[in-house]
Amino acid sequence: MAYLQSIGPEYRGSANNTLPLAQRDAVFHPLQWVHARWNGDTMTGRICCAIVGGAGDEFYEVELPEVIGKGGTHVRVMRAANELEPAPGAAAC
């Protein structure tokens, strides 16, 4: 998969972020729309890139257009495959 980066082995997916329809070994692609949890809510976001952890685990950087951070930028979160669900038919922002 394109857009591979590296993060340290200290990152682990959170049990609080796991979604009921998520699949542990799912593969997501850049620009694909997904559902992800953020601050206890399920949000719709877009995959920015795949990131390979120090232990070889794959994580995904997800941009959440509904959440605006400092400077007016969209918030991005790091999630494991079991913390994401595909969002079929999600509208582009």
Secondary structure, 3 states (H helix, E strand, C coil): CCCCEEECCCCCCCHHHCCCCCCCCCCCCCCCEEEEEECCEEEEEEEEEEEEECCCCEEEEEEEEEEECHHHCEEEEEEEHHHEEECCCCCCC
